[in-house]
């Protein structure tokens, strides 16, 4: 096991009607986000020129902003707004992939933005840890991916594919007997998603602290990174943007110069060095929000800084946290306050 293993986020079930209603209420493609002194003001989109990704106006963070404002906790509302105002990954659930993917991409398109989707349902997911689960078998996973693709259709989407799926093959966490199937499933998922007109796909490739690119570049090739737009690093983790760029550049040289994206959601203070080394990734104290999502990055190989992990959602039942993926207001406030 590696202490740098990415933190996990459980899936979030959505009602399609609510998502579409919200899409109609959010600002359109030409509207810029307006600063306001009203702590309870609605969450709107970032300026289109600054960030092409969709901000969900009804995220957990947005709801928390409203709750704090209604309770007269204006300072806390403004802190959480630092999270709510940014686009974050939408983790597609296992039950209704087509409906959820359609709802998010339609809402994004109606706002003139691109949906950021995270697909995390590979069989034998997370090696029995906080976010264990995933599809029942290979056929169920293929059907799930097909559902996601039917939901996206030709609408713009950026997909981060299967956090930890390749890494756990490399570090031995996933049993060897599942390796061939997993490679086949990942390659098939990339092929299916890249057949869509406006979908970009980035295959998860670990982070700057777990090991060396020499250990993962061949598995990434077996998983189909050559068919993808690139790979993702630091998903749900805390390594600095500088270290993540260095890791990504080394890896890119080994996989044909592929571009990559970096999860900067909680890397403002870098990784945590205390506590149990095997769980430094899990709800570590003293962390901070990182660079806001943008396609204007410090390196031409980096296509975007993304908030793949939603800040304020738990990594698991460690350090007093709730279930993986559940909203944790106290932790969210600490992240925002330290930024």
NORSULVEN-V446249 format. One line per field, one symbol per residue. ss: DSSP state (@ for helix, = for strand, . for the rest). psi: psi as a letter, one per 40 degrees, with the letter a starting at -180 (. if undefined). burial: + if it has 24 or more other ideal C-beta (glycine too) atoms within 12 Angstrom, else -. A space follows every 10 residues. Layout:
ss=???
psi=???
burial=???
//
This chain:
ss=.......... .....@@@@@ @@@@@..... .......... .......... ..=......@ @@@@@@@@@@ ...@@@@@@@ @@@@.....= =.....@@@@ @@@@@@@@@@ ...======. ....=@@@.. ..=....@@@ @@@@@@@@@@ @@....==== =.....@@@@ .....@@@@@ @@@@@@@@@@ @@@@....== ====...... ..@@@.@@@@ @@..@@@..= ===....... @@@@@@@@@@ @@@@....== ===...=... ......@@@. .......=.. ...=...... .=====.... ..=....... ......=.@@ @@@@@@@..
psi=iheehiiihi ihiihddddd ddddeiiade hihhiiehee iihaiihddd heihhhefid dddddddddd eegddddddd ddddeihiih hhiddgdddd dddddddddd efihhhihhg fiifhefead fibiidaddd dddddddddd ddbeihihhh hghedddedd eedhideedd dddddddddd dddeeidfhi hhhhfaieed aiddeedddd ddefddeida iiifheaeii dddddddddd dddefffiii ihhedfedea iheaahdefd ehfiieiiia hihiegiehe ehdihigdhh hehieifife iaiheihgdd ddddddde.
burial=-+++++++++ ++-+-+--++ -++--++--- --+-----++ -+++++++-- ++++++++++ ++++++-++- -----+++++ ++++++++++ ++++-+++++ ++++++++++ ++++++++++ +++++++-++ +-+++--+-- ++-+++++++ ++--++++++ ++++++++++ +-++---++- +++-++++++ ++++-+--++ ++++++++++ +-+--++-++ ++++++++++ ++++++++++ +-++++++++ ++-++--+++ ++++++++++ ++------++ +++++-++++ +++++-+-+- ++++++++++ ++++++-++- ++-++++++- +++++++-+
//
